[in-house]
Amino acid sequence: LLDCGESVWGQMIRHFGKKKALKKLSSLSCLWISHKHADHLLGLVSLLHNRPPSSKRLLLIGPHVAFKWLRSCDPSLLGKCVFKHHTHFMKDPEILQRFMAPLGIAHFASIPVYHCR
């Protein structure tokens, strides 16, 4: 999933229905937060709160501010995800093998865009 705006969980329910949305949420393996703006990360808390307990830990890739914000909202949610800073992501071959290879992704690059401070 690329970015997680404020109503992403509600949109999933409206689009798929609650039962299918929960199934999709449970199967989600990676969430990429592109940058620190609220419209890209405010839905993260509700998405993780609603993620079924039987789900594997979600790979969360993004800026450190997303991790700090999530920790300040609800530290217990950190147990539902593995956080990697987007600039360090490709430096960890285990992450690439564990999360990306099953999706058929052999390479992924993060390109910095300097539009927020």
ZITA-V259257 format. One record per helix or strand. SS is the DSSP state (helix for helix, strand for strand). FROM is the first residue (numbers start at 1). LEN is the number of residues. If there is no record, write none. Layout:
ss->{SS,SS}
from->{FROM,FROM}
len->{LEN,LEN}
//
This chain:
ss->{strand,helix,helix,strand,helix,helix,strand,helix,helix,strand,helix,helix}
from->{2,8,18,30,38,44,58,64,75,81,89,93}
len->{1,9,10,3,4,7,5,10,6,5,3,11}
//
